[in-house]
Amino acid sequence: MKVLGIEVLDKAIRVHRDLATTLAAWLTLARAANWKSLNELRRTWRNTDCVKGQTIFNVKGNKYRLLATVNYGSQTIIVKDLISHAEYSEREWNK
């Protein structure tokens, strides 16, 4: 898949140094993927959900959430944000 918005990942790594290895692995995996659906994606990255059109990847043992728009048809991932689990919980995702 083509991954756009990697500057979000770079910024997150500058703030949270513990993410460097995990995000490098995620990026390598995402670029090599050919996912056709959320269920197929979950076979590769098990802890993933879709909420209000956003795909949410739980990263680093659920300590962080990577929010992205995944377009399976065009094989594109647009990284929107990377936030801590606590920040994610503060937002009103399910309302």
Buried (B, 14 or more C-beta within 10 A) or exposed (E): BEBBBBEBBEEBBEEBEEBEEBBEEBBEEBEEBEBEEEEEBBEEBEEBEEEEEBBBBBBBEEBBBBBBBBEBEEEBBBBBBBBBBEEBEEEEBEE
